[in-house]
Amino acid sequence: MITTDRLRLRPLTEADTDWWVRLHADDEVNRFVGGYHREQAAARLGAIQDQWTRRGHGLCAVELRGTGEAIGRSGLNWWEEFDETEIGWTFARDHWGNGYATEAARAVLAWGFGPLGLQRITAMIHHGNTASTAVARRLGFTPLREDTVLGRPCTVHALDREEHARAPRV
């Protein structure tokens, strides 16, 4: 489990299926990450659990420490086809604009570059997702390449361990 001043991040499991479907049901939330029906969500969460078992990391539910309310997801995702570990974040619309994505991602980066010993972490951001691009820039990511992810064009941003270590904490 990862904690910050305001947030707690815990591994996602198949028990989160109904919550995952609700999170992705909002058209503004799923605009860049897609929606899920229950069977798709259960399969995705099963794959996330498997990644936790095989790689020791995966996506997390992000909860408010004060209430335990699940407000989004963040964490690390291994992409075999790219041979890369990606950081991601998706939050319920009611919680946009509070700095939660940056706070959660900053904690995930510290975990990835620290105990996990990763050398590079990417952020695959679909074209037009200006909010996620702004979060990535705040965290020190820079564009690496253009690619296609899940059939849609995206910019792959990257942050190396050494750059992260030198970056000022704002």
Secondary structure as the mmCIF struct_conf table of DSSP 4:
data_model
#
loop_
_struct_conf.conf_type_id
_struct_conf.id
_struct_conf.beg_label_comp_id
_struct_conf.beg_label_asym_id
_struct_conf.beg_label_seq_id
_struct_conf.end_label_comp_id
_struct_conf.end_label_asym_id
_struct_conf.end_label_seq_id
STRN STRN1 ILE A 2 THR A 3
BEND BEND1 ASP A 5 ARG A 6
STRN STRN2 LEU A 7 PRO A 11
HELX_RH_3T_P HELX_RH_3T_P1 GLU A 14 ASP A 16
HELX_RH_AL_P HELX_RH_AL_P1 THR A 17 LEU A 23
TURN_TY1_P TURN_TY1_P1 HIS A 24 ALA A 25
BEND BEND2 ASP A 26 ASP A 26
TURN_TY1_P TURN_TY1_P2 ASP A 27 VAL A 33
HELX_RH_AL_P HELX_RH_AL_P2 ARG A 38 ARG A 55
BEND BEND3 GLY A 56 GLY A 56
STRN STRN3 LEU A 59 LEU A 64
TURN_TY1_P TURN_TY1_P3 ARG A 65 THR A 67
STRN STRN4 ALA A 70 TRP A 79
TURN_TY1_P TURN_TY1_P4 GLU A 80 ASP A 83
STRN STRN5 GLU A 84 PHE A 91
HELX_RH_3T_P HELX_RH_3T_P2 ARG A 93 HIS A 95
TURN_TY1_P TURN_TY1_P5 TRP A 96 GLY A 97
BEND BEND4 ASN A 98 GLY A 99
HELX_RH_AL_P HELX_RH_AL_P3 TYR A 100 PHE A 113
TURN_TY1_P TURN_TY1_P6 GLY A 114 LEU A 116
BEND BEND5 GLN A 119 GLN A 119
STRN STRN6 ARG A 120 HIS A 126
TURN_TY1_P TURN_TY1_P7 HIS A 127 GLY A 128
HELX_RH_AL_P HELX_RH_AL_P4 THR A 130 ARG A 138
TURN_TY1_P TURN_TY1_P8 LEU A 139 GLY A 140
STRN STRN7 THR A 142 VAL A 149
TURN_TY1_P TURN_TY1_P9 LEU A 150 GLY A 151
STRN STRN8 ARG A 152 ASP A 160
HELX_RH_AL_P HELX_RH_AL_P5 ARG A 161 ARG A 166
BEND BEND6 ALA A 167 ALA A 167
#
